[in-house]
């Protein structure tokens, strides 16, 4: 149960953060005050995303008792989200190298989890 809750919270928080920054990169004028205004307007959403990530790590740690494993898994989730957000906002199609890299990361997570 803790695994599912941790994964869901990490996924929600990391997705929110990545979508915010992808949207900012594509649609918000890069001038300083425009960016400040955008960030201030989205501060409650960024705060909620950070809470999700924090509790996701906390619950993952409660489930696995290995902080390294939880953080590596969070990075794997973030890489997958980044590939999806890159396609969604920039229409960047993942190449074979991307999938091989993701496979290497997944194998690394499996190796880390083994005793």
N, CA, C and O atoms as a GROMACS GRO file, in nm:
protein
  460
    1UNK      N    1   0.082  -0.120   0.000
    1UNK     CA    2   0.000   0.000   0.000
    1UNK      C    3   0.086   0.127   0.000
    1UNK      O    4   0.056   0.223  -0.070
    2UNK      N    5   0.195   0.125   0.080
    2UNK     CA    6   0.282   0.243   0.085
    2UNK      C    7   0.350   0.266  -0.048
    2UNK      O    8   0.375   0.381  -0.087
    3UNK      N    9   0.381   0.157  -0.120
    3UNK     CA   10   0.443   0.170  -0.252
    3UNK      C   11   0.352   0.247  -0.347
    3UNK      O   12   0.396   0.338  -0.417
    4UNK      N   13   0.225   0.210  -0.348
    4UNK     CA   14   0.129   0.272  -0.440
    4UNK      C   15   0.110   0.419  -0.405
    4UNK      O   16   0.110   0.505  -0.493
    5UNK      N   17   0.092   0.447  -0.276
    5UNK     CA   18   0.074   0.586  -0.234
    5UNK      C   19   0.198   0.669  -0.266
    5UNK      O   20   0.187   0.782  -0.314
    6UNK      N   21   0.315   0.613  -0.240
    6UNK     CA   22   0.439   0.684  -0.269
    6UNK      C   23   0.453   0.712  -0.418
    6UNK      O   24   0.485   0.824  -0.458
    7UNK      N   25   0.429   0.610  -0.500
    7UNK     CA   26   0.440   0.627  -0.645
    7UNK      C   27   0.340   0.732  -0.694
    7UNK      O   28   0.375   0.817  -0.775
    8UNK      N   29   0.215   0.725  -0.645
    8UNK     CA   30   0.113   0.820  -0.690
    8UNK      C   31   0.150   0.963  -0.653
    8UNK      O   32   0.136   1.055  -0.734
    9UNK      N   33   0.197   0.983  -0.530
    9UNK     CA   34   0.235   1.118  -0.488
    9UNK      C   35   0.356   1.169  -0.566
    9UNK      O   36   0.357   1.284  -0.609
   10UNK      N   37   0.455   1.085  -0.582
   10UNK     CA   38   0.572   1.126  -0.661
   10UNK      C   39   0.534   1.158  -0.804
   10UNK      O   40   0.578   1.258  -0.859
   11UNK      N   41   0.452   1.073  -0.864
   11UNK     CA   42   0.410   1.095  -1.002
   11UNK      C   43   0.333   1.226  -1.016
   11UNK      O   44   0.358   1.304  -1.108
   12UNK      N   45   0.239   1.250  -0.924
   12UNK     CA   46   0.159   1.374  -0.931
   12UNK      C   47   0.246   1.497  -0.913
   12UNK      O   48   0.236   1.592  -0.990
   13UNK      N   49   0.332   1.496  -0.812
   13UNK     CA   50   0.416   1.613  -0.786
   13UNK      C   51   0.516   1.640  -0.896
   13UNK      O   52   0.533   1.754  -0.939
   14UNK      N   53   0.583   1.535  -0.943
   14UNK     CA   54   0.684   1.553  -1.048
   14UNK      C   55   0.620   1.592  -1.181
   14UNK      O   56   0.677   1.670  -1.257
   15UNK      N   57   0.502   1.538  -1.209
   15UNK     CA   58   0.431   1.577  -1.331
   15UNK      C   59   0.394   1.724  -1.326
   15UNK      O   60   0.413   1.797  -1.424
   16UNK      N   61   0.342   1.767  -1.214
   16UNK     CA   62   0.303   1.908  -1.198
   16UNK      C   63   0.423   2.001  -1.219
   16UNK      O   64   0.413   2.098  -1.294
   17UNK      N   65   0.533   1.972  -1.155
   17UNK     CA   66   0.653   2.056  -1.168
   17UNK      C   67   0.703   2.059  -1.313
   17UNK      O   68   0.734   2.166  -1.366
   18UNK      N   69   0.711   1.942  -1.376
   18UNK     CA   70   0.761   1.937  -1.513
   18UNK      C   71   0.668   2.008  -1.611
   18UNK      O   72   0.715   2.074  -1.703
   19UNK      N   73   0.538   1.996  -1.591
   19UNK     CA   74   0.443   2.066  -1.679
   19UNK      C   75   0.454   2.217  -1.660
   19UNK      O   76   0.450   2.292  -1.758
   20UNK      N   77   0.468   2.263  -1.537
   20UNK     CA   78   0.482   2.407  -1.511
   20UNK      C   79   0.604   2.462  -1.584
   20UNK      O   80   0.594   2.565  -1.652
   21UNK      N   81   0.719   2.396  -1.570
   21UNK     CA   82   0.840   2.448  -1.633
   21UNK      C   83   0.838   2.433  -1.785
   21UNK      O   84   0.893   2.516  -1.856
   22UNK      N   85   0.776   2.327  -1.835
   22UNK     CA   86   0.764   2.313  -1.980
   22UNK      C   87   0.674   2.422  -2.037
   22UNK      O   88   0.704   2.480  -2.141
   23UNK      N   89   0.563   2.449  -1.968
   23UNK     CA   90   0.473   2.556  -2.013
   23UNK      C   91   0.545   2.690  -2.009
   23UNK      O   92   0.533   2.770  -2.102
   24UNK      N   93   0.618   2.715  -1.902
   24UNK     CA   94   0.693   2.840  -1.892
   24UNK      C   95   0.794   2.853  -2.004
   24UNK      O   96   0.809   2.959  -2.064
   25UNK      N   97   0.864   2.744  -2.033
   25UNK     CA   98   0.965   2.749  -2.138
   25UNK      C   99   0.907   2.774  -2.276
   25UNK      O  100   0.971   2.838  -2.360
   26UNK      N  101   0.786   2.726  -2.299
   26UNK     CA  102   0.729   2.740  -2.433
   26UNK      C  103   0.641   2.864  -2.447
   26UNK      O  104   0.643   2.929  -2.552
   27UNK      N  105   0.564   2.898  -2.345
   27UNK     CA  106   0.459   2.999  -2.363
   27UNK      C  107   0.481   3.130  -2.287
   27UNK      O  108   0.414   3.229  -2.318
   28UNK      N  109   0.570   3.135  -2.192
   28UNK     CA  110   0.588   3.257  -2.112
   28UNK      C  111   0.707   3.335  -2.166
   28UNK      O  112   0.815   3.280  -2.191
   29UNK      N  113   0.685   3.464  -2.182
   29UNK     CA  114   0.791   3.554  -2.230
   29UNK      C  115   0.911   3.547  -2.136
   29UNK      O  116   0.893   3.553  -2.014
   30UNK      N  117   1.033   3.533  -2.188
   30UNK     CA  118   1.149   3.513  -2.100
   30UNK      C  119   1.196   3.637  -2.025
   30UNK      O  120   1.297   3.630  -1.955
   31UNK      N  121   1.128   3.747  -2.038
   31UNK     CA  122   1.168   3.865  -1.962
   31UNK      C  123   1.147   3.841  -1.813
   31UNK      O  124   1.058   3.766  -1.773
   32UNK      N  125   1.229   3.904  -1.733
   32UNK     CA  126   1.233   3.876  -1.589
   32UNK      C  127   1.097   3.894  -1.522
   32UNK      O  128   1.052   3.804  -1.451
   33UNK      N  129   1.031   4.006  -1.542
   33UNK     CA  130   0.908   4.033  -1.467
   33UNK      C  131   0.793   3.945  -1.513
   33UNK      O  132   0.705   3.912  -1.433
   34UNK      N  133   0.791   3.907  -1.638
   34UNK     CA  134   0.688   3.814  -1.684
   34UNK      C  135   0.706   3.678  -1.618
   34UNK      O  136   0.608   3.614  -1.578
   35UNK      N  137   0.829   3.635  -1.607
   35UNK     CA  138   0.858   3.508  -1.541
   35UNK      C  139   0.826   3.515  -1.392
   35UNK      O  140   0.771   3.420  -1.336
   36UNK      N  141   0.860   3.626  -1.327
   36UNK     CA  142   0.829   3.643  -1.185
   36UNK      C  143   0.678   3.637  -1.163
   36UNK      O  144   0.632   3.572  -1.070
   37UNK      N  145   0.602   3.705  -1.247
   37UNK     CA  146   0.456   3.705  -1.235
   37UNK      C  147   0.401   3.563  -1.251
   37UNK      O  148   0.316   3.520  -1.174
   38UNK      N  149   0.450   3.491  -1.350
   38UNK     CA  150   0.405   3.353  -1.374
   38UNK      C  151   0.436   3.265  -1.253
   38UNK      O  152   0.351   3.189  -1.207
   39UNK      N  153   0.558   3.276  -1.201
   39UNK     CA  154   0.598   3.194  -1.086
   39UNK      C  155   0.516   3.230  -0.961
   39UNK      O  156   0.480   3.141  -0.885
   40UNK      N  157   0.488   3.357  -0.941
   40UNK     CA  158   0.408   3.397  -0.825
   40UNK      C  159   0.265   3.346  -0.836
   40UNK      O  160   0.206   3.303  -0.737
   41UNK      N  161   0.209   3.350  -0.956
   41UNK     CA  162   0.073   3.299  -0.975
   41UNK      C  163   0.064   3.149  -0.951
   41UNK      O  164  -0.037   3.098  -0.903
   42UNK      N  165   0.171   3.077  -0.984
   42UNK     CA  166   0.170   2.932  -0.970
   42UNK      C  167   0.232   2.883  -0.840
   42UNK      O  168   0.249   2.763  -0.820
   43UNK      N  169   0.265   2.976  -0.751
   43UNK     CA  170   0.326   2.938  -0.624
   43UNK      C  171   0.242   2.838  -0.545
   43UNK      O  172   0.299   2.742  -0.491
   44UNK      N  173   0.110   2.853  -0.534
   44UNK     CA  174   0.032   2.751  -0.462
   44UNK      C  175   0.040   2.613  -0.526
   44UNK      O  176   0.045   2.512  -0.457
   45UNK      N  177   0.043   2.609  -0.658
   45UNK     CA  178   0.053   2.480  -0.727
   45UNK      C  179   0.192   2.418  -0.708
   45UNK      O  180   0.204   2.298  -0.689
   46UNK      N  181   0.295   2.501  -0.712
   46UNK     CA  182   0.430   2.452  -0.688
   46UNK      C  183   0.445   2.403  -0.544
   46UNK      O  184   0.511   2.302  -0.518
   47UNK      N  185   0.382   2.474  -0.450
   47UNK     CA  186   0.384   2.432  -0.310
   47UNK      C  187   0.316   2.296  -0.294
   47UNK      O  188   0.368   2.209  -0.225
   48UNK      N  189   0.200   2.278  -0.358
   48UNK     CA  190   0.129   2.149  -0.351
   48UNK      C  191   0.212   2.038  -0.413
   48UNK      O  192   0.216   1.926  -0.361
   49UNK      N  193   0.278   2.067  -0.525
   49UNK     CA  194   0.362   1.966  -0.591
   49UNK      C  195   0.480   1.928  -0.501
   49UNK      O  196   0.515   1.810  -0.492
   50UNK      N  197   0.540   2.026  -0.434
   50UNK     CA  198   0.650   1.996  -0.343
   50UNK      C  199   0.603   1.914  -0.224
   50UNK      O  200   0.676   1.826  -0.177
   51UNK      N  201   0.483   1.940  -0.175
   51UNK     CA  202   0.427   1.856  -0.068
   51UNK      C  203   0.408   1.713  -0.116
   51UNK      O  204   0.439   1.618  -0.043
   52UNK      N  205   0.356   1.697  -0.237
   52UNK     CA  206   0.338   1.563  -0.293
   52UNK      C  207   0.472   1.489  -0.303
   52UNK      O  208   0.482   1.372  -0.266
   53UNK      N  209   0.572   1.557  -0.352
   53UNK     CA  210   0.704   1.495  -0.367
   53UNK      C  211   0.761   1.460  -0.229
   53UNK      O  212   0.815   1.351  -0.210
   54UNK      N  213   0.750   1.551  -0.135
   54UNK     CA  214   0.802   1.526   0.000
   54UNK      C  215   0.734   1.407   0.066
   54UNK      O  216   0.802   1.321   0.124
   55UNK      N  217   0.602   1.402   0.058
   55UNK     CA  218   0.531   1.289   0.118
   55UNK      C  219   0.552   1.160   0.040
   55UNK      O  220   0.552   1.052   0.097
   56UNK      N  221   0.571   1.172  -0.091
   56UNK     CA  222   0.602   1.054  -0.171
   56UNK      C  223   0.733   0.991  -0.129
   56UNK      O  224   0.744   0.869  -0.119
   57UNK      N  225   0.834   1.075  -0.105
   57UNK     CA  226   0.963   1.025  -0.058
   57UNK      C  227   0.948   0.966   0.082
   57UNK      O  228   1.004   0.861   0.112
   58UNK      N  229   0.874   1.035   0.168
   58UNK     CA  230   0.856   0.988   0.306
   58UNK      C  231   0.786   0.852   0.309
   58UNK      O  232   0.828   0.763   0.382
   59UNK      N  233   0.680   0.835   0.231
   59UNK     CA  234   0.609   0.707   0.227
   59UNK      C  235   0.692   0.599   0.160
   59UNK      O  236   0.687   0.482   0.200
   60UNK      N  237   0.768   0.637   0.058
   60UNK     CA  238   0.857   0.540  -0.005
   60UNK      C  239   0.964   0.491   0.091
   60UNK      O  240   1.000   0.373   0.092
   61UNK      N  241   1.015   0.582   0.170
   61UNK     CA  242   1.114   0.545   0.271
   61UNK      C  243   1.052   0.454   0.377
   61UNK      O  244   1.116   0.360   0.424
   62UNK      N  245   0.928   0.482   0.413
   62UNK     CA  246   0.857   0.397   0.509
   62UNK      C  247   0.837   0.256   0.452
   62UNK      O  248   0.841   0.158   0.527
   63UNK      N  249   0.816   0.246   0.321
   63UNK     CA  250   0.791   0.116   0.258
   63UNK      C  251   0.919   0.037   0.236
   63UNK      O  252   0.921  -0.085   0.255
   64UNK      N  253   1.027   0.104   0.196
   64UNK     CA  254   1.148   0.032   0.157
   64UNK      C  255   1.261   0.038   0.258
   64UNK      O  256   1.348  -0.050   0.260
   65UNK      N  257   1.262   0.141   0.342
   65UNK     CA  258   1.372   0.163   0.438
   65UNK      C  259   1.506   0.186   0.368
   65UNK      O  260   1.611   0.164   0.427
   66UNK      N  261   1.501   0.232   0.241
   66UNK     CA  262   1.623   0.262   0.165
   66UNK      C  263   1.602   0.394   0.090
   66UNK      O  264   1.533   0.398  -0.012
   67UNK      N  265   1.661   0.500   0.142
   67UNK     CA  266   1.643   0.632   0.081
   67UNK      C  267   1.699   0.636  -0.061
   67UNK      O  268   1.639   0.696  -0.150
   68UNK      N  269   1.813   0.572  -0.083
   68UNK     CA  270   1.872   0.570  -0.218
   68UNK      C  271   1.778   0.511  -0.320
   68UNK      O  272   1.763   0.564  -0.430
   69UNK      N  273   1.714   0.401  -0.286
   69UNK     CA  274   1.620   0.336  -0.377
   69UNK      C  275   1.503   0.428  -0.408
   69UNK      O  276   1.460   0.439  -0.523
   70UNK      N  277   1.451   0.495  -0.307
   70UNK     CA  278   1.336   0.584  -0.327
   70UNK      C  279   1.375   0.701  -0.418
   70UNK      O  280   1.299   0.736  -0.509
   71UNK      N  281   1.491   0.760  -0.394
   71UNK     CA  282   1.533   0.874  -0.476
   71UNK      C  283   1.566   0.834  -0.619
   71UNK      O  284   1.537   0.908  -0.712
   72UNK      N  285   1.626   0.717  -0.636
   72UNK     CA  286   1.654   0.669  -0.771
   72UNK      C  287   1.523   0.641  -0.845
   72UNK      O  288   1.510   0.673  -0.964
   73UNK      N  289   1.428   0.582  -0.776
   73UNK     CA  290   1.297   0.556  -0.837
   73UNK      C  291   1.229   0.688  -0.875
   73UNK      O  292   1.167   0.698  -0.980
   74UNK      N  293   1.240   0.788  -0.788
   74UNK     CA  294   1.181   0.919  -0.818
   74UNK      C  295   1.245   0.979  -0.944
   74UNK      O  296   1.175   1.038  -1.027
   75UNK      N  297   1.376   0.964  -0.957
   75UNK     CA  298   1.443   1.015  -1.078
   75UNK      C  299   1.398   0.939  -1.202
   75UNK      O  300   1.381   0.999  -1.308
   76UNK      N  301   1.377   0.810  -1.190
   76UNK     CA  302   1.327   0.731  -1.304
   76UNK      C  303   1.188   0.779  -1.345
   76UNK      O  304   1.159   0.794  -1.464
   77UNK      N  305   1.104   0.802  -1.245
   77UNK     CA  306   0.970   0.854  -1.274
   77UNK      C  307   0.981   0.989  -1.344
   77UNK      O  308   0.909   1.016  -1.440
   78UNK      N  309   1.072   1.073  -1.295
   78UNK     CA  310   1.088   1.206  -1.355
   78UNK      C  311   1.140   1.199  -1.498
   78UNK      O  312   1.097   1.277  -1.583
   79UNK      N  313   1.230   1.106  -1.525
   79UNK     CA  314   1.280   1.090  -1.662
   79UNK      C  315   1.165   1.048  -1.755
   79UNK      O  316   1.152   1.101  -1.866
   80UNK      N  317   1.084   0.954  -1.711
   80UNK     CA  318   0.969   0.912  -1.793
   80UNK      C  319   0.872   1.027  -1.816
   80UNK      O  320   0.821   1.046  -1.926
   81UNK      N  321   0.847   1.104  -1.710
   81UNK     CA  322   0.758   1.220  -1.723
   81UNK      C  323   0.819   1.322  -1.819
   81UNK      O  324   0.748   1.381  -1.900
   82UNK      N  325   0.949   1.343  -1.810
   82UNK     CA  326   1.017   1.439  -1.899
   82UNK      C  327   1.004   1.399  -2.045
   82UNK      O  328   0.985   1.484  -2.132
   83UNK      N  329   1.014   1.270  -2.072
   83UNK     CA  330   0.995   1.223  -2.210
   83UNK      C  331   0.852   1.253  -2.256
   83UNK      O  332   0.831   1.299  -2.368
   84UNK      N  333   0.755   1.226  -2.169
   84UNK     CA  334   0.616   1.253  -2.204
   84UNK      C  335   0.585   1.400  -2.221
   84UNK      O  336   0.516   1.439  -2.315
   85UNK      N  337   0.637   1.482  -2.131
   85UNK     CA  338   0.614   1.626  -2.139
   85UNK      C  339   0.685   1.685  -2.261
   85UNK      O  340   0.633   1.776  -2.326
   86UNK      N  341   0.804   1.633  -2.292
   86UNK     CA  342   0.874   1.679  -2.412
   86UNK      C  343   0.795   1.650  -2.538
   86UNK      O  344   0.792   1.732  -2.630
   87UNK      N  345   0.730   1.535  -2.542
   87UNK     CA  346   0.646   1.504  -2.657
   87UNK      C  347   0.522   1.592  -2.658
   87UNK      O  348   0.481   1.642  -2.763
   88UNK      N  349   0.462   1.612  -2.541
   88UNK     CA  350   0.337   1.688  -2.532
   88UNK      C  351   0.357   1.834  -2.570
   88UNK      O  352   0.278   1.888  -2.649
   89UNK      N  353   0.460   1.899  -2.517
   89UNK     CA  354   0.479   2.042  -2.541
   89UNK      C  355   0.562   2.071  -2.666
   89UNK      O  356   0.532   2.166  -2.738
   90UNK      N  357   0.663   1.993  -2.691
   90UNK     CA  358   0.757   2.025  -2.798
   90UNK      C  359   0.748   1.930  -2.917
   90UNK      O  360   0.819   1.947  -3.016
   91UNK      N  361   0.662   1.830  -2.907
   91UNK     CA  362   0.646   1.728  -3.012
   91UNK      C  363   0.779   1.658  -3.042
   91UNK      O  364   0.808   1.622  -3.156
   92UNK      N  365   0.860   1.640  -2.935
   92UNK     CA  366   0.988   1.570  -2.948
   92UNK      C  367   0.962   1.420  -2.940
   92UNK      O  368   0.917   1.370  -2.836
   93UNK      N  369   0.989   1.351  -3.046
   93UNK     CA  370   0.968   1.207  -3.048
   93UNK      C  371   1.089   1.137  -2.988
   93UNK      O  372   1.202   1.162  -3.030
   94UNK      N  373   1.068   1.048  -2.888
   94UNK     CA  374   1.181   0.975  -2.830
   94UNK      C  375   1.248   0.886  -2.934
   94UNK      O  376   1.180   0.821  -3.015
   95UNK      N  377   1.381   0.883  -2.932
   95UNK     CA  378   1.456   0.800  -3.026
   95UNK      C  379   1.490   0.666  -2.960
   95UNK      O  380   1.460   0.644  -2.843
   96UNK      N  381   1.553   0.580  -3.036
   96UNK     CA  382   1.598   0.451  -2.982
   96UNK      C  383   1.696   0.472  -2.867
   96UNK      O  384   1.696   0.396  -2.770
   97UNK      N  385   1.780   0.574  -2.878
   97UNK     CA  386   1.876   0.603  -2.771
   97UNK      C  387   1.805   0.638  -2.641
   97UNK      O  388   1.850   0.601  -2.533
   98UNK      N  389   1.693   0.709  -2.650
   98UNK     CA  390   1.615   0.744  -2.532
   98UNK      C  391   1.564   0.619  -2.464
   98UNK      O  392   1.575   0.605  -2.343
   99UNK      N  393   1.507   0.526  -2.543
   99UNK     CA  394   1.453   0.404  -2.485
   99UNK      C  395   1.562   0.315  -2.428
   99UNK      O  396   1.542   0.250  -2.326
  100UNK      N  397   1.678   0.312  -2.493
  100UNK     CA  398   1.791   0.234  -2.439
  100UNK      C  399   1.836   0.296  -2.306
  100UNK      O  400   1.865   0.224  -2.210
  101UNK      N  401   1.843   0.428  -2.300
  101UNK     CA  402   1.880   0.495  -2.176
  101UNK      C  403   1.782   0.466  -2.063
  101UNK      O  404   1.823   0.441  -1.950
  102UNK      N  405   1.653   0.468  -2.094
  102UNK     CA  406   1.552   0.436  -1.994
  102UNK      C  407   1.563   0.291  -1.949
  102UNK      O  408   1.542   0.261  -1.831
  103UNK      N  409   1.596   0.201  -2.041
  103UNK     CA  410   1.614   0.061  -2.006
  103UNK      C  411   1.734   0.044  -1.913
  103UNK      O  412   1.728  -0.034  -1.817
  104UNK      N  413   1.842   0.115  -1.941
  104UNK     CA  414   1.960   0.109  -1.855
  104UNK      C  415   1.926   0.158  -1.714
  104UNK      O  416   1.968   0.099  -1.614
  105UNK      N  417   1.850   0.267  -1.706
  105UNK     CA  418   1.809   0.319  -1.575
  105UNK      C  419   1.722   0.217  -1.502
  105UNK      O  420   1.741   0.194  -1.382
  106UNK      N  421   1.627   0.156  -1.572
  106UNK     CA  422   1.539   0.056  -1.510
  106UNK      C  423   1.620  -0.063  -1.460
  106UNK      O  424   1.596  -0.113  -1.350
  107UNK      N  425   1.716  -0.109  -1.540
  107UNK     CA  426   1.801  -0.220  -1.495
  107UNK      C  427   1.882  -0.180  -1.372
  107UNK      O  428   1.904  -0.261  -1.282
  108UNK      N  429   1.927  -0.056  -1.368
  108UNK     CA  430   1.999  -0.007  -1.251
  108UNK      C  431   1.913  -0.008  -1.125
  108UNK      O  432   1.960  -0.043  -1.017
  109UNK      N  433   1.787   0.030  -1.139
  109UNK     CA  434   1.696   0.028  -1.025
  109UNK      C  435   1.676  -0.116  -0.977
  109UNK      O  436   1.673  -0.142  -0.857
  110UNK      N  437   1.662  -0.208  -1.070
  110UNK     CA  438   1.645  -0.349  -1.034
  110UNK      C  439   1.769  -0.400  -0.961
  110UNK      O  440   1.759  -0.471  -0.861
  111UNK      N  441   1.887  -0.363  -1.012
  111UNK     CA  442   2.010  -0.405  -0.946
  111UNK      C  443   2.026  -0.345  -0.806
  111UNK      O  444   2.076  -0.412  -0.715
  112UNK      N  445   1.984  -0.221  -0.790
  112UNK     CA  446   1.994  -0.156  -0.659
  112UNK      C  447   1.901  -0.224  -0.559
  112UNK      O  448   1.936  -0.238  -0.441
  113UNK      N  449   1.786  -0.266  -0.604
  113UNK     CA  450   1.686  -0.325  -0.513
  113UNK      C  451   1.725  -0.465  -0.471
  113UNK      O  452   1.683  -0.510  -0.363
  114UNK      N  453   1.803  -0.537  -0.551
  114UNK     CA  454   1.842  -0.673  -0.514
  114UNK      C  455   1.937  -0.673  -0.396
  114UNK      O  456   2.014  -0.579  -0.376
  115UNK      N  457   1.931  -0.780  -0.318
  115UNK     CA  458   2.018  -0.788  -0.200
  115UNK      C  459   2.144  -0.864  -0.231
  115UNK      O  460   2.229  -0.881  -0.144
   0.00000   0.00000   0.00000
